[in-house]
């Protein structure tokens, strides 16, 4: 099982206090990887159909299933906010 590194959070700030202009804004795999401090390849491997170790954050496939996006609010809720 792949362990994700410690999430990259603002130092000294409480994640619950972070407010987003648009919590439904979509993030790319690369942006999510930067927040979680893991490799984008790890995320790709865990969101592919049939993956043994499913990615814990809900995602959406857009553009006919070619692109994967995550809601910003879901990503930050997973790392300790809201």
C-alpha positions as CSV (number, residue, x, y, z in Angstrom):
1,X,0.0,0.0,0.0
2,X,1.4,3.4,-1.0
3,X,1.6,5.9,1.8
4,X,1.0,9.5,0.9
5,X,3.4,12.1,2.4
6,X,2.3,14.7,4.8
7,X,-0.1,17.1,3.1
8,X,1.3,20.6,2.2
9,X,-0.8,22.9,4.5
10,X,-0.3,26.5,5.4
11,X,1.9,26.6,8.5
12,X,0.2,27.7,11.7
13,X,-3.2,28.0,10.0
14,X,-6.2,25.9,10.8
15,X,-7.5,24.2,7.7
16,X,-11.1,24.6,8.9
17,X,-10.6,28.4,8.7
18,X,-9.6,28.3,5.0
19,X,-12.4,29.7,2.8
20,X,-12.4,29.3,-0.9
21,X,-13.8,31.7,-3.5
22,X,-15.3,28.8,-5.3
23,X,-15.1,25.4,-3.4
24,X,-16.4,23.7,-6.6
25,X,-13.3,24.8,-8.5
26,X,-11.7,21.8,-10.2
27,X,-8.1,20.8,-9.6
28,X,-5.9,18.7,-11.9
29,X,-4.0,15.7,-10.8
30,X,-0.8,17.7,-10.7
31,X,-2.3,20.3,-8.4
32,X,-3.7,17.6,-6.1
33,X,-0.3,15.9,-6.1
34,X,1.3,19.1,-5.0
35,X,-1.1,19.5,-2.1
36,X,-0.7,15.9,-1.0
37,X,3.0,15.9,-1.6
38,X,3.0,12.8,-3.7
39,X,3.7,11.9,-7.2
40,X,1.1,12.5,-9.9
41,X,1.8,8.9,-11.1
42,X,0.6,7.6,-7.7
43,X,-2.7,9.4,-8.2
44,X,-3.0,8.2,-11.8
45,X,-2.4,4.6,-10.6
46,X,-5.1,4.9,-7.9
47,X,-7.8,6.4,-10.0
48,X,-7.5,4.0,-13.0
49,X,-10.4,1.5,-13.4
50,X,-9.6,-1.8,-11.6
51,X,-7.1,-0.2,-9.2
52,X,-6.6,-2.3,-6.1
53,X,-6.0,0.6,-3.8
54,X,-8.6,3.2,-4.8
55,X,-8.0,6.9,-4.3
56,X,-9.8,8.2,-1.2
57,X,-10.9,11.6,-2.7
58,X,-13.9,11.6,-5.1
59,X,-13.0,12.6,-8.6
60,X,-14.8,13.3,-11.9
61,X,-13.9,12.3,-15.4
62,X,-14.5,15.1,-18.0
63,X,-14.0,15.5,-21.7
64,X,-15.3,12.1,-22.6
65,X,-13.5,10.4,-19.7
66,X,-10.0,11.6,-20.8
67,X,-9.4,14.1,-18.0
68,X,-9.7,13.6,-14.3
69,X,-10.5,16.5,-12.0
70,X,-11.0,16.9,-8.2
71,X,-13.2,19.5,-6.4
72,X,-11.0,21.8,-4.4
73,X,-13.3,21.5,-1.3
74,X,-13.0,17.6,-1.4
75,X,-9.2,17.7,-1.6
76,X,-8.9,20.1,1.4
77,X,-11.6,18.3,3.4
78,X,-9.5,15.1,3.0
79,X,-6.3,16.7,4.3
80,X,-7.9,18.0,7.4
81,X,-10.3,20.9,6.8
82,X,-14.0,21.3,6.9
